[in-house]
Amino acid sequence: MPTEVTVAHLKARLSHYLRAAQQGEEVLIKNRQIPVARLLPVEKPPAKRLLTIPPAGSLKELDRLAVRRPRKLKPGDVDRALAWVRRERLLDRES
């Protein structure tokens, strides 16, 4: 049987009822003796939303790939461009 509590009492002792729900107890919340909500424990922890995948190779290895490269792009240009962007971001944070 769930624990019944009024809205005012819930507001006053919210941490207590959150711990009870975390331990598996159901809490029935009433407003003037009318049930309005239930506080239930989470069945399982939520899954991670994003997975990080380690890089397959470095940017220098990308320069060595035998792919069609834009005409004016030379090996090392990508590394230099990223270093420049990172430097600009660092300077923005410091100011």
C-alpha positions as CSV (number, residue, x, y, z in Angstrom):
1,M,0.0,0.0,0.0
2,P,1.5,3.4,-1.0
3,T,2.3,6.1,1.5
4,E,-0.3,8.9,1.3
5,V,0.9,12.5,1.7
6,T,-0.6,16.0,1.2
7,V,1.0,18.5,-1.2
8,A,1.9,20.8,1.8
9,H,3.5,17.9,3.7
10,L,5.4,16.8,0.6
11,K,6.8,20.2,0.0
12,A,8.0,20.3,3.6
13,R,9.7,16.9,3.5
14,L,10.5,16.4,-0.2
15,S,13.9,14.9,0.5
16,H,12.4,12.3,2.8
17,Y,9.9,11.1,0.2
18,L,12.4,11.1,-2.6
19,R,14.6,8.8,-0.5
20,A,11.6,6.6,0.1
21,A,10.8,6.4,-3.6
22,Q,14.4,5.6,-4.3
23,Q,14.2,2.7,-1.9
24,G,11.2,1.3,-3.8
25,E,8.3,2.8,-1.9
26,E,5.3,4.3,-3.8
27,V,4.1,7.8,-2.5
28,L,0.6,8.9,-3.4
29,I,0.2,12.7,-3.4
30,K,-3.1,14.2,-2.5
31,N,-4.6,17.7,-2.8
32,R,-7.5,18.1,-0.4
33,Q,-7.9,14.3,-0.1
34,I,-8.1,13.9,-4.0
35,P,-5.2,11.9,-5.4
36,V,-3.3,14.0,-7.9
37,A,0.0,12.2,-8.5
38,R,2.2,9.2,-7.6
39,L,5.9,9.3,-6.9
40,L,7.4,6.0,-8.1
41,P,11.0,4.6,-8.1
42,V,12.8,4.5,-11.4
43,E,12.8,0.9,-12.7
44,K,16.3,1.1,-14.1
45,P,18.8,3.8,-14.5
46,P,18.5,5.7,-17.8
47,A,20.9,4.7,-20.5
48,K,23.7,7.0,-21.6
49,R,22.4,9.4,-24.3
50,L,25.6,9.8,-26.2
51,L,28.4,7.4,-26.8
52,T,31.9,8.7,-27.5
53,I,33.9,6.8,-30.1
54,P,37.6,7.1,-30.1
55,P,39.1,8.4,-33.3
56,A,40.2,5.8,-35.8
57,G,43.3,7.8,-36.7
58,S,45.0,11.1,-36.4
59,L,44.6,14.1,-38.7
60,K,48.1,13.6,-40.0
61,E,47.0,10.1,-41.2
62,L,44.1,11.8,-43.0
63,D,46.6,13.9,-45.0
64,R,48.3,10.7,-46.2
65,L,45.1,9.1,-47.5
66,A,44.9,8.6,-51.2
67,V,41.7,10.6,-51.7
68,R,40.9,13.4,-54.0
69,R,41.9,16.5,-52.2
70,P,40.8,20.1,-53.1
71,R,43.4,21.7,-55.4
72,K,44.8,24.2,-52.9
73,L,44.8,21.9,-49.9
74,K,48.2,20.6,-49.0
75,P,49.2,18.0,-46.4
76,G,49.2,19.6,-42.9
77,D,46.7,22.3,-43.8
78,V,43.9,20.7,-41.7
79,D,46.2,20.5,-38.6
80,R,47.2,24.1,-39.0
81,A,43.6,25.2,-39.4
82,L,42.4,23.4,-36.3
83,A,45.3,24.7,-34.3
84,W,44.3,28.2,-35.4
85,V,40.7,27.7,-34.4
86,R,41.7,26.3,-31.0
87,R,44.1,29.2,-30.4
88,E,41.3,31.7,-31.3
89,R,38.9,30.0,-28.8
90,L,41.5,30.0,-26.1
91,L,42.1,33.8,-26.7
92,D,38.3,34.4,-26.5
93,R,38.1,32.6,-23.2
94,E,40.9,34.7,-21.7
95,S,39.4,38.0,-22.6
